[in-house]
Amino acid sequence: MLSLEPSDEARQAARSAARWWVCMESGAVTEQDLARLQRWREASEAHESAWRRVSALKGRFQSLPPAVAMASLDRPAPSRRTVMKSLLGLAVAMPAGLWVARELPTDAWRADVATDTGERRRLTLADGSVLQINTATAVDIDAGQRRLTLLRGEIGLRLANATPFAIHTALGHVKLNSGEINVRYGNGRCQLSVLAGSAHVRPTGFAPLTLLAGQQVRLTSTGTGPVERFDPRQPGWRDGVLVALNEPLGDFLRELDRYRPGILRWQPELEDLRVTGSFRLDDPDQVLNLLAVSLPLQVQWRTRYWATLVPREKTT
C-alpha cells in the first residue's frame, strides 16, 4: 500500500486551485480570467490535478455560513470582491495542510489508485483479472495478497480464475469466489452487486451471507438490507452508460452529478419529472442538453462549471 503525504508542490497547487475555483464561481468571470486559468492549469501536472480535484467539491459550500453560501451560490452576489474576500478567507486562513485535509479528498492523495470526477479507469491485474474504477474513487490494491480496500467510490472486479479475491470497506468485507462483482461505497452505505459467480459477505458487526449472480445487498452501520434481484445484463457505468427507466429526474441528476466537475442545481419542481433512456457518461453536459430537449426544462449556464436546470418558459 502506498502511503505518501502530499508534497509541498501539491499543497501549494491545492491552495491555488481553491482560489481559482472561487474566481470561476464568483459570477463575474472575464475572458482574461479564463485565459489565465488555462495557462495555470497547463503549467504543470500538479496544477491540473489540483484543479480537477477542487472542482469535484460540488456541494461542499452548503456547509459554509448561510450569508456566504447564499451570496456565492444560489443568490446574486453583492459584488465579486465581497464574495471572493469571504470565501478566500476560509481557504487562506487555514494552514495549507488543514485546508487539504478538510476540503479536498485526502484519501485520493494517499490511495494507490484514485480517479477524479468524471474519470474512469480500467486496470488489468497480474493474473489477468480486470479492475474497473469509477468516478471519484480511491482504492488501495495488494495484488500479491489478492485483496483491495475501497476507500470511497465504486469499483467493478472481474476475476480471471477461480482463486478468491478479497475486497474490504469500512462497512464489511467481501470474498469474491469467482465471477464479477460491483462494489459502491460512500455516504455511510455500501452496495454489493454480484454480476457473475458468487461472493461471501461479512458485514461489520452482523451475520455473514452469500450472494449469487443477479443478487445485490446494501450494508450500513445499522444493519444489512434485504437481498434483492437485479439484471446483471443491464449496461451501466462499466460500459460508460447511465441508464434510467422511468426514474425521477432528481435521482437521475444526483447520479449524473457524480460524473460532472463543478456545480449542478435544479429547481424543486423538476424533481419528480420522469426520465427514461441510455446516456453516455463521457459528456455529462450533453446529457443535460438532451434532457432539455425531451423534458419541459432548460439549462442555464453561469459558467462552464455551473449549470442550473429550471422549468421551460411557456410561450404564448
Buried (B, 14 or more C-beta within 10 A) or exposed (E): EEEEEBEEEBBBBBBBBBBBBBBBBBBEBEEEBBEEBEEBBEEEEBBBBBBBBBBBBBEEBEEBEEEBBBBBBEEEBEEBEBBBEBBBEBBEEBEBEEBBEEBBBBBBBBBBBBBBBBBBBEBEBEEEBBBBBBBBBBBBBEBEEBBBBBBBBBBBBBBEEEEBBBBBBBBBBBBBBBBBBBBBBBEEBBBBBBBBBBBBBBBEEBEEBEBEBBBBBBBBEEEBBEBEEEEBEEEBBBEEBBBBEEBBBBEBBEBBBBBBBBBBBBEEEBEEBEBEBEBEBEBBBEBBEBBBEEBEBBBEEBBEBBBBBBBEEEEE
